[in-house]
Amino acid sequence: MPCASRSDELVFFVNGRKVTNALLGIFSLTAPLPVRLTGTKYACGRGGCGACTVMVSKHDPVSRKIRHFSVTACLMPICSLHGAAVTTVEGVGSIKTRLPPVQERIAKSHGTQCGFCTPGMVMSMYTLLRNHPQPSEEQLMEALGSNLCRCTGYRPILESGRTFCMVSSCQQKGTGKCCLDWGENDSSPLGKKSEICTKLFAKEEFQSLDPTQELIFPPELLRMAENPEKRTLTFYGERGTWISPGTLKDLLELKVKHPKAPLVLGPAMKSQGHFHPVLLSPARISELSMVTKTSDGLTIGAGCSLAQMQDILAERIAELPEEKTQTYRALLKHLRSLAGQQIRNMASLGGHVISQHCCSDLNPVLAVSNATLNLISAEGTRQIPLNEHFLAGLASADLKPEEILESVHIPHSQKWEFVSAFRQAQCQQNALPHVNAGMRVLLKEGTDSIEDLSIAYGGVGAATISAHRSCQLLLGRRWNELMLDEACRLLLDEVSLPGSAPGGRVEFKRTLVVSFLFKFYLEVLQELKKLVKLFSVPDSRHHSEVSDQFLSALEDFLVTIPQGVQTYQNVDPHQPLQDPVGRPIMHLSALKHATGEAMFCDDIPMVDKELFMALVTSSRAHAKIISIDVSKALELPEVVDVITAEDIPGTNGAEGDKLLAIDEVNCVGQIICAVVAETDVQAKRATEKIEITYEDLEPVIFTIKDAIKHNSFLCPEKKLEQGNVEEAFEKVDQILEEVHVGGQKHFYMETQRVLVIPKTEDKELDIYVSTQDPAHVQKTVSSTLNIPINRITCHVKRVGGGFGGKVGKPAVFGAIAAVGAIKTGHPIRLVLDREDDMLITGGRHPVFGKYKVGFMNNGRIKALDIECYINGGCTLDDSELVTEFLILKLENAYKIRNLRFQGRACMTNLPSNTAFRGFGFPQGALVTESCITAVAAKCGLPPEKIREKNMYKTVDKTIYKQAFNPETLIRCWNECLDKSSFYSRRMHVEEFNKKNYWKKKGIAIIPMKFSVGFAATSYHQAAALVHIYTDGSVLVTHGGNELGQGIHTKMLQVASRELKIPMSCMHISETSTATVPNTIATAASISADVNGRAVQNACQILLKRLEPIIKKHPEGTWEDWIEAAFEQRISLSATGYFRNFLNQCAFLQGLGESGMFLGSSVFFAIADAVATVDIAEDFMVQSPATPERVRMACADRFTEMRPRELSMWIHTWQIPPAEGYSR
């Protein structure tokens, strides 16, 4: 709502600097901090990735201490910061002033790559150290648990954090010997000590942590906290009003005045289309944060954060006898996995309870524990039970509009009472559960007879469901197998899930309903066993016992510190010390990543008259566009224009792949037009006002099987064949199977973004873009605007992750933004939010593979016929190339004499799938390795024996007619078996599986033959430009782009070696099409090779020119030689060039794209574990191996308890393949 009155003064501090609403001006209530600090990164906008983590410090009125906690800035309402101090990564330290230990160590430990996530990592770690200067490794893991990184694999980040920890764990903990300490007579698993090194940084060189040197809490804020204002503060925004009362009485009066106004105490989650003109903030009401301990329980204020609740429960558990803390332990268990640390620091207990979310982790436990809600209003107080009626949202059991939740009372548990909590999600932390449960049973003292029973489930309906009827029918029953069977039957009848239930996974969820009960049954039996011994209960022989085989069902999977060692080959001892090649050099930008000073595309300051662009996309999968009405959008203030296909002066993309749709849309998310406005907020609002009329078209195709049915393909079939497949099949046993491989989103941390700046003359444009291929952006903009390429300059400083997703698409966004810039005459900034990025862009191609394999009883494969279909989406993009690569690499590391490989790219009504790390190889190799695993199962042999038997053994030709020497493949295979102690681990796994019925282990080793490079030889070229200035400093420019792989660092290593001067004398500014033209995409794992050769060539040219001077003055310095060369008019600038057709193969190595498939060993280890379960013969694990697929593959008494209507159409072990996306 418009500002009708003057706001009260909003005061907070950012990095020691006071910020008031006088500085904020007109602001959105949840807008980012308008203080132009670029270190805090926007990546997901949902608090799920941690890139925008900052530290908030507040004075706690209860403890009267300063509390430091990490939060995600994208969800932190500005008004909630009143009286708080915010510390961003810039406030921690700077390379210009002071670099503190946390930033120094993450940089020097090689914990940064693209660097986009690094400021968030630093701030999570920094906050941890402010609270715990010597944290435990568990605290470190918890602090970083919700910070995502798409580059490093986390090992070096955790290594940097572990340097602060009191005790570091080791892979061989308990043996008295570290895995890295090897004597002279020891056989190191890492290779010869003189050749192999593991030391990546020198810990002794790090500066020590000194907590006294940190920013103090601002005295002004301390005075405000110690003498708090009791009056109500009101802050007006553009569309709403934020009211912060100073007393509980004022809050209750405001609730009467604004009964529909929500209380906001925590993260500002995006509302589902709801707009609230008034928001009430109870943050200053100390009564809502009170904690009361009584003889019968614990009362926690509704305003306490979930993180504070963790501490409160942990403290109470330590104080009370175990029998009284059953409920508290169950709640604490769920709190550790609920969301991430930053969200738990922000979210309140009251908000969690009142939301009545169907997947709430706490409400089921609170419900079964007979928790009570203490409500308060202007009329007085009352209590209501937190039961199934409240959770269902029934008006008679819910809050009245004028009431608020003051606190939650949680009673102690009692002797012979047992409470447990269970949950299953996609991952252990920071993920909503598929199903969760709270269970409580009270047994008659000294017996196993049920006196009271409560069970509640989340995730199985529109609200938390209480199984009240089932529990009542089980009262008086003994806690034994007969009761368990009856309970399962009753629960499945009461907690009903129809086959069409929202969210799917119906069989899996039904299985979890009874599986959780079984775990609870076993837990209670174990606790009963302890009590019987403790109290010498008579007739205890009649109690049920838990078999030793079943005990593993009671063990949770622990979150442990990942263990890993990076090794590299030592440099030659005779190599000059200044020669950096082969040494673990820190990333050139690592310190800037750690301090937030590294500039990414959207960190470029606003330029004069800059406008913002937002895209309008299709809401239909396949439809004709009847009309586009932009009139309402243009009526909005600050909206400048709407860009449509009619505004494009040149080419509107390619046939069938338009930049802006004209007559027809072929997928949800296809771009139709774009809004240009003075602010990004107004641009996005205007997109909602554009009215598009559609006429739906048929068919609508989503899956590969639908595409095959409709003969919908993007390109001709690709085929490779050798030998005589049909003849070979006549003489061998055969298997015919299908394999499904799901898709995957790139989820680069930095979303797609571009800034286009038109110049005042000659139609020139400067384009700053996050891309792997600036030359492609340049060409596309040229054809779109119908101007020569030489008028367009693309600049790439660094890219916040790409993985193939920034090869083609950035050209589309660059071209649309360029049209807007030319039409309006203004600079245009286009930054996609995460939702639009994932909606518009494609990802890895899902694959459907059918194979027929012929083999002998000893495991020798004689013939293999594979047919693969990929889901290409609605346009060709890179799908034809991906199909070709997939077919070319299907044989992987195996020499099979008779082969036939066929591939088709399917056209569907989905966003076009594109290049992704591995480029078809991971999907194809997964099909091949699934085939190998199936042969092993038929032959009764371990899969590694089948792999070994069919591997290339001698020099031979591949299916694509290239001679291949398998010497390194065999060496890597044998070394991996040896260094991993594979066969002893295999024996350990087998022994474990014999002893444990409910928990299984698996192990797998996968070979890999991966040829790097592009299919076209013209792509194997590169150029570089090297300048030497008269002061001796060197500027290097090349055609590669810095994506986090450290290509700029490598190029300076090359230049340093060639010119024989330190890297500190050299600099790389950016990649620019104006300095190195006609560049090739940074992809295919060859960019460092080809660009390095080009840099080497340029340096050698320069050295050749300097050679006479150096020979004449060998005692001179580099600066002397350069000065002399200038005086003699010798050119100090050289272009280097390299061209060659590379066909290198990488085996079992973790660099570049090939590393993508190394994770398949985990996939096949899971399959190995599942295969030990007594299941149906035709079992086949599909990809992705999600929890539901793995669980349902293991048929048992619980998976068989499925509804009759589902039994008719689905087998337990055959989960319908999902062609959707997995992260």
HUFENDA-V287266 format. One record per pair of residues at least 24 apart in sequence whose ideal C-beta (glycine too) atoms are under 6 Angstrom apart, sorted by the first residue. I is the first residue (numbers start at 1). J is the second residue. If there is no record, write none. Layout:
i=I j=J
i=I j=J
This chain:
i=1 j=239
i=1 j=240
i=1 j=277
i=3 j=236
i=7 j=235
i=7 j=236
i=8 j=233
i=8 j=234
i=10 j=82
i=10 j=235
i=12 j=81
i=12 j=84
i=13 j=85
i=13 j=218
i=14 j=86
i=15 j=90
i=15 j=91
i=16 j=215
i=26 j=238
i=28 j=237
i=29 j=77
i=29 j=79
i=29 j=237
i=29 j=240
i=29 j=242
i=30 j=77
i=30 j=268
i=37 j=88
i=37 j=90
i=38 j=603
i=39 j=88
i=39 j=89
i=39 j=90
i=39 j=119
i=39 j=596
i=40 j=73
i=40 j=88
i=41 j=116
i=43 j=749
i=44 j=834
i=45 j=74
i=45 j=833
i=45 j=834
i=47 j=72
i=47 j=75
i=47 j=267
i=47 j=343
i=49 j=148
i=50 j=120
i=50 j=146
i=50 j=147
i=51 j=117
i=51 j=120
i=51 j=749
i=53 j=120
i=53 j=123
i=53 j=124
i=53 j=342
i=54 j=86
i=54 j=88
i=54 j=123
i=55 j=87
i=55 j=123
i=55 j=127
i=56 j=84
i=56 j=86
i=57 j=85
i=57 j=217
i=58 j=84
i=59 j=225
i=61 j=286
i=62 j=289
i=66 j=217
i=68 j=127
i=68 j=130
i=68 j=131
i=69 j=345
i=70 j=124
i=70 j=127
i=70 j=342
i=70 j=345
i=71 j=342
i=71 j=345
i=71 j=346
i=72 j=342
i=75 j=267
i=75 j=268
i=77 j=268
i=79 j=235
i=79 j=242
i=83 j=221
i=83 j=224
i=85 j=217
i=85 j=218
i=85 j=221
i=89 j=119
i=89 j=122
i=89 j=123
i=89 j=596
i=90 j=596
i=92 j=126
i=93 j=595
i=94 j=595
i=95 j=591
i=95 j=595
i=101 j=207
i=101 j=209
i=102 j=126
i=103 j=594
i=103 j=595
i=105 j=160
i=105 j=163
i=105 j=206
i=106 j=160
i=106 j=594
i=107 j=590
i=107 j=591
i=107 j=594
i=108 j=201
i=108 j=586
i=109 j=156
i=109 j=159
i=109 j=160
i=109 j=201
i=110 j=156
i=110 j=200
i=111 j=156
i=111 j=157
i=111 j=160
i=112 j=587
i=112 j=590
i=112 j=593
i=113 j=151
i=113 j=152
i=113 j=1044
i=114 j=151
i=114 j=800
i=114 j=801
i=114 j=1044
i=115 j=593
i=115 j=598
i=116 j=749
i=116 j=750
i=116 j=800
i=117 j=149
i=117 j=749
i=118 j=593
i=118 j=594
i=119 j=596
i=120 j=147
i=121 j=147
i=121 j=157
i=122 j=594
i=125 j=161
i=133 j=209
i=133 j=211
i=134 j=166
i=135 j=165
i=137 j=165
i=137 j=561
i=142 j=341
i=143 j=341
i=145 j=340
i=145 j=341
i=145 j=429
i=146 j=340
i=146 j=341
i=146 j=342
i=146 j=430
i=150 j=749
i=150 j=801
i=151 j=1044
i=155 j=564
i=163 j=203
i=169 j=561
i=171 j=563
i=189 j=979
i=190 j=567
i=195 j=570
i=196 j=567
i=197 j=568
i=197 j=570
i=198 j=565
i=198 j=567
i=200 j=584
i=240 j=277
i=241 j=278
i=242 j=279
i=243 j=280
i=244 j=281
i=244 j=284
i=246 j=284
i=248 j=285
i=248 j=287
i=251 j=282
i=251 j=285
i=252 j=377
i=252 j=378
i=254 j=280
i=255 j=402
i=256 j=378
i=256 j=402
i=259 j=401
i=259 j=402
i=265 j=303
i=265 j=348
i=265 j=351
i=266 j=346
i=266 j=347
i=266 j=348
i=266 j=351
i=267 j=346
i=296 j=411
i=297 j=409
i=297 j=410
i=297 j=411
i=297 j=412
i=298 j=410
i=299 j=407
i=299 j=409
i=300 j=349
i=300 j=408
i=301 j=407
i=302 j=349
i=302 j=350
i=302 j=405
i=302 j=406
i=302 j=407
i=303 j=348
i=304 j=349
i=305 j=345
i=305 j=348
i=306 j=344
i=306 j=347
i=307 j=344
i=307 j=345
i=309 j=349
i=310 j=335
i=323 j=415
i=324 j=412
i=324 j=413
i=326 j=413
i=326 j=419
i=327 j=369
i=327 j=410
i=327 j=413
i=327 j=419
i=330 j=365
i=330 j=419
i=330 j=420
i=330 j=421
i=331 j=365
i=333 j=421
i=334 j=361
i=334 j=421
i=337 j=428
i=337 j=429
i=340 j=430
i=350 j=405
i=354 j=405
i=356 j=391
i=356 j=393
i=358 j=462
i=358 j=463
i=359 j=432
i=359 j=433
i=359 j=458
i=359 j=459
i=360 j=458
i=361 j=436
i=363 j=391
i=363 j=464
i=364 j=436
i=364 j=437
i=364 j=438
i=364 j=456
i=364 j=458
i=364 j=464
i=365 j=421
i=365 j=438
i=367 j=456
i=368 j=438
i=368 j=440
i=368 j=454
i=368 j=456
i=370 j=411
i=371 j=408
i=371 j=410
i=372 j=409
i=373 j=405
i=374 j=406
i=374 j=407
i=375 j=403
i=376 j=406
i=377 j=402
i=377 j=403
i=388 j=466
i=391 j=463
i=391 j=464
i=392 j=463
i=416 j=443
i=416 j=445
i=417 j=442
i=418 j=524
i=418 j=527
i=420 j=520
i=420 j=523
i=422 j=516
i=424 j=512
i=428 j=559
i=433 j=459
i=434 j=459
i=435 j=459
i=435 j=460
i=435 j=509
i=435 j=512
i=437 j=516
i=439 j=520
i=446 j=537
i=448 j=478
i=448 j=479
i=448 j=543
i=449 j=478
i=450 j=474
i=450 j=475
i=450 j=477
i=457 j=495
i=460 j=495
i=460 j=497
i=460 j=509
i=465 j=495
i=467 j=491
i=467 j=494
i=467 j=495
i=469 j=494
i=470 j=494
i=480 j=544
i=484 j=521
i=487 j=517
i=488 j=514
i=492 j=1201
i=499 j=1205
i=499 j=1206
i=505 j=1188
i=507 j=1202
i=508 j=1188
i=508 j=1192
i=511 j=1198
i=511 j=1199
i=514 j=1198
i=514 j=1201
i=515 j=1198
i=519 j=553
i=522 j=546
i=522 j=553
i=522 j=554
i=523 j=554
i=549 j=997
i=550 j=997
i=552 j=996
i=552 j=998
i=552 j=999
i=553 j=998
i=578 j=1062
i=579 j=1057
i=580 j=1053
i=580 j=1056
i=580 j=1063
i=581 j=1053
i=581 j=1057
i=585 j=1049
i=587 j=1046
i=587 j=1049
i=588 j=1048
i=588 j=1049
i=599 j=797
i=600 j=750
i=600 j=800
i=601 j=753
i=601 j=768
i=601 j=770
i=602 j=753
i=602 j=831
i=604 j=755
i=604 j=768
i=607 j=827
i=609 j=826
i=610 j=827
i=610 j=829
i=611 j=640
i=611 j=676
i=611 j=826
i=611 j=828
i=612 j=677
i=612 j=680
i=612 j=683
i=612 j=829
i=613 j=674
i=613 j=676
i=613 j=817
i=613 j=820
i=613 j=828
i=613 j=830
i=614 j=675
i=614 j=683
i=614 j=684
i=614 j=687
i=615 j=671
i=615 j=674
i=616 j=672
i=616 j=673
i=616 j=687
i=616 j=690
i=617 j=669
i=617 j=671
i=618 j=665
i=618 j=668
i=618 j=670
i=618 j=672
i=620 j=665
i=620 j=694
i=621 j=667
i=621 j=668
i=621 j=700
i=621 j=909
i=622 j=666
i=622 j=697
i=622 j=700
i=622 j=909
i=623 j=665
i=623 j=694
i=623 j=696
i=623 j=697
i=624 j=664
i=624 j=695
i=624 j=697
i=625 j=663
i=626 j=693
i=626 j=695
i=627 j=693
i=628 j=692
i=629 j=691
i=630 j=690
i=632 j=689
i=633 j=675
i=633 j=686
i=633 j=689
i=633 j=690
i=636 j=686
i=638 j=677
i=638 j=678
i=638 j=679
i=638 j=682
i=639 j=677
i=639 j=686
i=640 j=676
i=640 j=677
i=640 j=824
i=641 j=676
i=641 j=824
i=642 j=673
i=642 j=675
i=643 j=674
i=643 j=819
i=643 j=820
i=644 j=673
i=647 j=819
i=647 j=823
i=648 j=784
i=648 j=819
i=649 j=785
i=649 j=786
i=650 j=783
i=650 j=784
i=650 j=785
i=650 j=786
i=651 j=783
i=656 j=875
i=657 j=875
i=659 j=812
i=659 j=815
i=659 j=816
i=666 j=874
i=666 j=909
i=667 j=874
i=667 j=909
i=667 j=910
i=667 j=911
i=669 j=839
i=669 j=840
i=669 j=911
i=674 j=816
i=676 j=820
i=676 j=824
i=700 j=909
i=701 j=908
i=701 j=909
i=702 j=908
i=703 j=1219
i=704 j=848
i=704 j=869
i=704 j=871
i=704 j=906
i=707 j=906
i=707 j=908
i=712 j=907
i=713 j=904
i=713 j=906
i=713 j=907
i=714 j=872
i=714 j=876
i=714 j=879
i=714 j=905
i=714 j=907
i=715 j=880
i=715 j=905
i=717 j=904
i=718 j=883
i=718 j=884
i=718 j=887
i=718 j=903
i=719 j=902
i=720 j=887
i=720 j=901
i=720 j=959
i=721 j=900
i=722 j=899
i=722 j=959
i=723 j=897
i=723 j=898
i=724 j=898
i=725 j=863
i=725 j=865
i=725 j=898
i=725 j=900
i=728 j=854
i=728 j=862
i=728 j=863
i=728 j=898
i=729 j=854
i=729 j=863
i=732 j=854
i=732 j=855
i=732 j=862
i=733 j=855
i=734 j=854
i=735 j=853
i=735 j=934
i=736 j=852
i=737 j=851
i=737 j=934
i=738 j=850
i=739 j=849
i=739 j=927
i=739 j=930
i=740 j=848
i=740 j=1182
i=740 j=1217
i=741 j=847
i=741 j=923
i=741 j=926
i=741 j=1183
i=742 j=846
i=742 j=1183
i=742 j=1184
i=742 j=1218
i=742 j=1222
i=743 j=843
i=743 j=844
i=743 j=846
i=743 j=1221
i=744 j=843
i=744 j=844
i=744 j=1221
i=744 j=1222
i=745 j=838
i=745 j=843
i=745 j=1221
i=746 j=803
i=746 j=805
i=746 j=843
i=748 j=801
i=748 j=802
i=748 j=805
i=749 j=800
i=749 j=801
i=750 j=800
i=751 j=832
i=751 j=837
i=752 j=813
i=752 j=832
i=752 j=837
i=753 j=831
i=754 j=813
i=754 j=814
i=754 j=817
i=754 j=830
i=755 j=829
i=756 j=817
i=756 j=818
i=756 j=821
i=756 j=828
i=757 j=827
i=758 j=821
i=763 j=787
i=763 j=791
i=764 j=791
i=765 j=792
i=766 j=793
i=767 j=794
i=767 j=814
i=768 j=795
i=769 j=794
i=769 j=810
i=769 j=814
i=770 j=799
i=771 j=806
i=771 j=810
i=772 j=802
i=772 j=806
i=772 j=807
i=772 j=1041
i=772 j=1081
i=772 j=1082
i=772 j=1083
i=773 j=807
i=773 j=1081
i=774 j=1073
i=775 j=1073
i=775 j=1079
i=776 j=811
i=777 j=810
i=777 j=811
i=777 j=814
i=778 j=1073
i=780 j=811
i=780 j=815
i=781 j=814
i=781 j=815
i=781 j=818
i=784 j=815
i=785 j=818
i=785 j=822
i=793 j=1073
i=793 j=1074
i=794 j=1073
i=795 j=1070
i=795 j=1072
i=796 j=1041
i=796 j=1071
i=797 j=1070
i=798 j=1042
i=799 j=1043
i=802 j=1043
i=803 j=917
i=804 j=915
i=804 j=916
i=804 j=917
i=807 j=915
i=807 j=1081
i=807 j=1083
i=808 j=914
i=809 j=841
i=842 j=873
i=842 j=911
i=842 j=912
i=842 j=913
i=842 j=914
i=843 j=913
i=843 j=1221
i=844 j=916
i=845 j=870
i=845 j=871
i=845 j=882
i=845 j=913
i=846 j=871
i=846 j=1219
i=847 j=923
i=849 j=927
i=851 j=931
i=853 j=931
i=855 j=935
i=859 j=939
i=859 j=941
i=859 j=946
i=859 j=949
i=860 j=949
i=861 j=896
i=861 j=950
i=863 j=898
i=864 j=896
i=864 j=899
i=865 j=900
i=866 j=890
i=866 j=901
i=867 j=902
i=868 j=903
i=869 j=904
i=869 j=906
i=870 j=905
i=871 j=906
i=871 j=908
i=871 j=1219
i=872 j=905
i=872 j=906
i=872 j=913
i=873 j=910
i=873 j=911
i=873 j=912
i=873 j=913
i=874 j=909
i=874 j=912
i=875 j=912
i=877 j=912
i=877 j=914
i=878 j=914
i=878 j=915
i=879 j=905
i=880 j=905
i=882 j=919
i=882 j=920
i=885 j=919
i=885 j=920
i=886 j=920
i=886 j=924
i=888 j=960
i=889 j=921
i=889 j=924
i=890 j=924
i=890 j=928
i=891 j=959
i=892 j=925
i=892 j=928
i=892 j=1009
i=893 j=951
i=893 j=969
i=893 j=1007
i=893 j=1009
i=894 j=950
i=894 j=951
i=895 j=952
i=895 j=956
i=899 j=959
i=917 j=1153
i=917 j=1156
i=918 j=1153
i=918 j=1156
i=922 j=1156
i=922 j=1157
i=925 j=1157
i=926 j=1183
i=944 j=1005
i=968 j=1147
i=969 j=1147
i=972 j=1147
i=972 j=1148
i=973 j=1007
i=976 j=1148
i=993 j=1172
i=1000 j=1169
i=1000 j=1172
i=1001 j=1169
i=1002 j=1165
i=1002 j=1166
i=1002 j=1168
i=1002 j=1169
i=1003 j=1165
i=1004 j=1161
i=1004 j=1164
i=1004 j=1165
i=1004 j=1168
i=1006 j=1160
i=1006 j=1161
i=1008 j=1148
i=1008 j=1157
i=1009 j=1145
i=1010 j=1146
i=1010 j=1154
i=1011 j=1143
i=1011 j=1145
i=1012 j=1085
i=1012 j=1086
i=1012 j=1144
i=1013 j=1084
i=1013 j=1086
i=1013 j=1142
i=1014 j=1084
i=1017 j=1141
i=1019 j=1080
i=1020 j=1140
i=1020 j=1141
i=1020 j=1142
i=1021 j=1139
i=1022 j=1090
i=1022 j=1091
i=1022 j=1094
i=1022 j=1138
i=1023 j=1076
i=1023 j=1094
i=1023 j=1137
i=1024 j=1094
i=1024 j=1095
i=1024 j=1098
i=1024 j=1136
i=1025 j=1075
i=1025 j=1076
i=1025 j=1135
i=1026 j=1098
i=1026 j=1099
i=1026 j=1134
i=1027 j=1133
i=1028 j=1122
i=1028 j=1132
i=1030 j=1126
i=1032 j=1118
i=1032 j=1119
i=1032 j=1122
i=1033 j=1065
i=1034 j=1065
i=1034 j=1066
i=1035 j=1067
i=1036 j=1066
i=1036 j=1068
i=1037 j=1075
i=1037 j=1076
i=1038 j=1091
i=1038 j=1095
i=1039 j=1076
i=1039 j=1079
i=1039 j=1091
i=1040 j=1082
i=1040 j=1087
i=1040 j=1091
i=1041 j=1071
i=1041 j=1082
i=1047 j=1087
i=1047 j=1088
i=1050 j=1088
i=1051 j=1095
i=1054 j=1092
i=1054 j=1095
i=1054 j=1096
i=1055 j=1095
i=1055 j=1099
i=1058 j=1096
i=1058 j=1099
i=1059 j=1099
i=1061 j=1118
i=1085 j=1152
i=1085 j=1153
i=1086 j=1142
i=1090 j=1138
i=1093 j=1138
i=1094 j=1136
i=1094 j=1137
i=1094 j=1138
i=1095 j=1136
i=1097 j=1136
i=1097 j=1138
i=1098 j=1134
i=1098 j=1136
i=1101 j=1134
i=1102 j=1134
i=1105 j=1130
i=1170 j=1194
i=1175 j=1213
i=1176 j=1213
i=1179 j=1213
i=1182 j=1217
i=1184 j=1222
i=1189 j=1215
